[in-house]
Amino acid sequence: MLKLFIGNKAYSSWSLRGWLAVKQSGLPFEEVVAPLYDDAWDARRQEPDFAPSNGKVPILWDGDVPVWESTAIIDHLADKVGLDRFWPTDFAARAFARSISAEMHAGYVDLRRHCTMNLRHVYPPEPLPPEVQANVQRITSLWDQARTRFGAGGDYLFGAFGAADIMFSAVVTRFHTYSIPLPALAAAYCEAVRAHPFMVEWLEGASREAWIIDKFERAVQ
């Protein structure tokens, strides 16, 4: 049995990605939510369940084998259930999917910093700093390329839901939370991701959480 440790569903973007990866695998798993930044957090993250990842979530235990970092979790699960569950079968599409997923994992720091993940609110739109707007334009350009070149036959970046959609899932939530204007193709894609059964399940779980982390909250105008 797999065991996945995640943070608060309302706030933890990387937990969302790891959780979606396990759901996409189709394998049974146990989910353990570890509240982030509560009074016990510093001690909890030193416990054996979290030590291999240096206290970061998500961390997946496959028996006695720990796997952390969302891209590593995706790769590990793909080894178990097959590459095609996560990545396009077409060679060029798979290369593009891997490239944009890696860019997501390493990039868009300004968007992440300015628009932290928060599923508790939908804020009114406001002007974005130029560097954040540049992130948005880059992301929507990549989405447009993926959808127009490889997305026939489905509503997601490469047709069927897969690893690239998992990696961009928290960006979708940020665009919604902060009411960021999007081109029509990107807006339709975001609607499809938010309507996916896995995302609906996550959003419902987040809505039931009672925890509030002040550092991730913004005053509602």
C-alpha positions as CSV (number, residue, x, y, z in Angstrom):
1,M,0.0,0.0,0.0
2,L,1.2,3.5,-0.9
3,K,1.2,6.1,1.8
4,L,1.2,9.8,0.8
5,F,1.9,12.6,3.2
6,I,0.6,16.0,2.1
7,G,0.1,19.5,3.6
8,N,-3.1,21.5,3.9
9,K,-5.2,21.1,0.7
10,A,-6.2,24.8,0.7
11,Y,-2.6,26.0,0.5
12,S,-0.1,23.3,-0.5
13,S,0.4,23.5,-4.3
14,W,3.1,20.8,-4.4
15,S,0.9,18.5,-2.3
16,L,-1.8,18.9,-4.9
17,R,0.6,17.7,-7.6
18,G,1.8,14.7,-5.7
19,W,-1.8,13.7,-4.8
20,L,-3.0,14.1,-8.3
21,A,-0.1,11.9,-9.5
22,V,-1.1,9.1,-7.1
23,K,-4.8,9.4,-8.1
24,Q,-3.8,9.3,-11.8
25,S,-1.8,6.1,-11.2
26,G,-5.0,4.3,-10.1
27,L,-3.1,2.6,-7.3
28,P,-4.7,2.4,-3.8
29,F,-3.1,4.7,-1.2
30,E,-3.4,6.0,2.2
31,E,-3.6,9.8,2.5
32,V,-2.1,11.6,5.6
33,V,-2.6,15.4,5.9
34,A,0.1,17.1,8.0
35,P,-1.0,20.6,8.9
36,L,1.7,23.1,7.8
37,Y,3.2,25.7,10.1
38,D,1.2,24.7,13.2
39,D,2.8,24.6,16.6
40,A,4.0,21.1,16.1
41,W,5.3,21.6,12.5
42,D,9.0,22.0,13.3
43,A,9.1,18.9,15.4
44,R,6.9,16.9,13.0
45,R,9.0,17.5,10.0
46,Q,12.0,15.8,11.8
47,E,10.0,12.6,12.3
48,P,11.0,9.5,10.3
49,D,8.0,9.9,7.9
50,F,9.3,13.3,6.8
51,A,13.1,13.1,7.4
52,P,14.0,11.8,3.9
53,S,12.5,14.9,2.2
54,N,14.0,17.3,4.8
55,G,10.5,17.9,6.1
56,K,8.9,18.8,2.7
57,V,5.6,17.6,1.4
58,P,4.5,15.7,-0.5
59,I,6.4,12.6,0.4
60,L,5.3,9.2,-0.9
61,W,6.2,6.0,0.9
62,D,6.1,2.9,-1.3
63,G,6.5,0.3,1.4
64,D,9.8,1.3,2.9
65,V,10.9,3.3,-0.1
66,P,10.4,7.1,0.2
67,V,9.9,9.3,-2.9
68,W,9.6,13.1,-2.7
69,E,9.4,16.0,-5.2
70,S,6.4,15.9,-7.5
71,T,8.3,15.1,-10.7
72,A,10.0,12.1,-8.9
73,I,6.7,10.9,-7.7
74,I,5.3,11.0,-11.2
75,D,8.3,9.1,-12.6
76,H,8.1,6.5,-9.8
77,L,4.5,5.9,-10.4
78,A,5.0,5.7,-14.2
79,D,7.6,3.0,-13.6
80,K,4.9,1.0,-11.7
81,V,1.9,1.5,-13.9
82,G,3.3,2.4,-17.3
83,L,4.5,5.6,-19.0
84,D,1.4,6.0,-21.0
85,R,-0.7,6.7,-17.9
86,F,1.1,10.0,-17.5
87,W,2.8,11.0,-20.7
88,P,1.7,11.2,-24.4
89,T,2.5,8.2,-26.6
90,D,3.6,10.4,-29.5
91,F,7.4,11.0,-29.3
92,A,7.3,14.8,-30.1
93,A,4.3,15.4,-27.8
94,R,6.0,13.5,-24.9
95,A,9.2,15.6,-25.3
96,F,7.1,18.8,-25.2
97,A,5.1,17.6,-22.2
98,R,8.3,16.7,-20.3
99,S,9.9,20.1,-21.2
100,I,7.0,22.2,-20.1
101,S,6.6,20.1,-16.9
102,A,10.2,20.6,-16.0
103,E,9.9,24.4,-16.7
104,M,6.9,24.4,-14.4
105,H,8.8,22.6,-11.7
106,A,11.7,25.1,-11.8
107,G,10.2,28.3,-12.9
108,Y,7.5,31.0,-12.6
109,V,8.9,32.2,-9.2
110,D,7.3,35.6,-9.5
111,L,3.8,34.2,-10.0
112,R,4.3,31.8,-7.1
113,R,5.6,34.5,-4.8
114,H,2.9,37.1,-5.7
115,C,0.0,34.7,-6.0
116,T,0.4,32.0,-3.4
117,M,-2.0,29.1,-3.6
118,N,-5.2,29.7,-1.7
119,L,-8.4,27.8,-2.4
120,R,-10.3,29.6,0.4
121,H,-11.0,32.7,-1.7
122,V,-11.6,34.2,-5.1
123,Y,-10.1,37.7,-5.0
124,P,-11.2,40.5,-7.2
125,P,-8.8,41.2,-10.2
126,E,-6.0,43.7,-9.7
127,P,-3.1,44.8,-11.9
128,L,-0.2,42.3,-11.9
129,P,3.4,43.3,-11.6
130,P,5.2,43.1,-15.0
131,E,7.3,40.1,-14.0
132,V,4.1,38.2,-12.9
133,Q,2.3,39.1,-16.1
134,A,5.3,37.8,-18.1
135,N,5.0,34.5,-16.2
136,V,1.3,34.4,-17.1
137,Q,2.0,35.1,-20.8
138,R,4.7,32.4,-20.9
139,I,2.4,29.8,-19.4
140,T,-0.6,30.6,-21.6
141,S,1.7,30.5,-24.7
142,L,2.9,27.1,-23.8
143,W,-0.7,25.9,-23.1
144,D,-1.7,27.3,-26.5
145,Q,1.1,25.4,-28.2
146,A,0.3,22.2,-26.5
147,R,-3.4,22.4,-27.2
148,T,-3.1,23.3,-30.8
149,R,-0.3,21.0,-31.7
150,F,-1.0,17.9,-29.5
151,G,-4.4,18.4,-27.7
152,A,-6.8,17.0,-30.2
153,G,-9.2,14.4,-28.8
154,G,-9.5,15.8,-25.3
155,D,-9.8,18.9,-23.1
156,Y,-6.3,18.8,-21.6
157,L,-2.9,19.9,-22.8
158,F,-2.2,16.7,-24.7
159,G,-5.7,15.5,-25.1
160,A,-6.0,13.1,-22.2
161,F,-5.3,14.2,-18.6
162,G,-1.7,13.5,-17.7
163,A,1.5,14.6,-16.0
164,A,1.7,18.1,-17.6
165,D,-1.8,18.9,-16.4
166,I,-0.8,17.7,-13.0
167,M,2.2,19.9,-12.9
168,F,0.2,23.0,-14.0
169,S,-2.8,22.2,-11.7
170,A,-1.8,24.7,-9.0
171,V,-1.3,27.4,-11.7
172,V,-4.9,26.8,-12.7
173,T,-6.0,27.4,-9.1
174,R,-3.9,30.5,-8.9
175,F,-5.4,32.0,-12.0
176,H,-8.9,31.3,-10.6
177,T,-8.1,32.6,-7.0
178,Y,-6.7,35.9,-8.3
179,S,-9.2,36.4,-11.1
180,I,-6.3,36.7,-13.7
181,P,-7.7,37.5,-17.2
182,L,-6.8,34.8,-19.7
183,P,-7.1,34.2,-23.4
184,A,-10.1,32.1,-24.4
185,L,-8.2,28.9,-25.0
186,A,-6.4,29.1,-21.7
187,A,-9.6,29.9,-19.9
188,A,-11.3,26.9,-21.4
189,Y,-8.4,24.7,-20.4
190,C,-8.6,26.0,-16.8
191,E,-12.3,25.2,-16.6
192,A,-11.6,21.6,-17.8
193,V,-8.9,21.1,-15.2
194,R,-11.1,22.4,-12.4
195,A,-13.9,20.2,-13.5
196,H,-11.8,17.0,-13.6
197,P,-13.1,14.5,-10.9
198,F,-9.7,14.4,-9.2
199,M,-9.6,18.2,-8.9
200,V,-13.2,18.3,-7.7
201,E,-12.4,15.9,-5.0
202,W,-9.4,17.9,-3.9
203,L,-11.3,21.2,-3.9
204,E,-14.1,19.6,-1.8
205,G,-11.5,18.4,0.6
206,A,-10.0,21.9,0.8
207,S,-13.4,23.4,1.5
208,R,-13.8,21.2,4.6
209,E,-10.5,22.3,6.2
210,A,-10.7,24.5,9.2
211,W,-7.0,25.6,9.2
212,I,-6.1,29.2,8.4
213,I,-2.5,30.0,7.7
214,D,-2.1,33.8,8.0
215,K,1.0,34.0,5.8
216,F,-1.0,32.8,2.8
217,E,-4.0,35.0,3.4
218,R,-4.6,38.3,1.7
219,A,-7.1,40.9,2.8
220,V,-10.3,40.7,0.9
221,Q,-11.3,44.1,-0.5
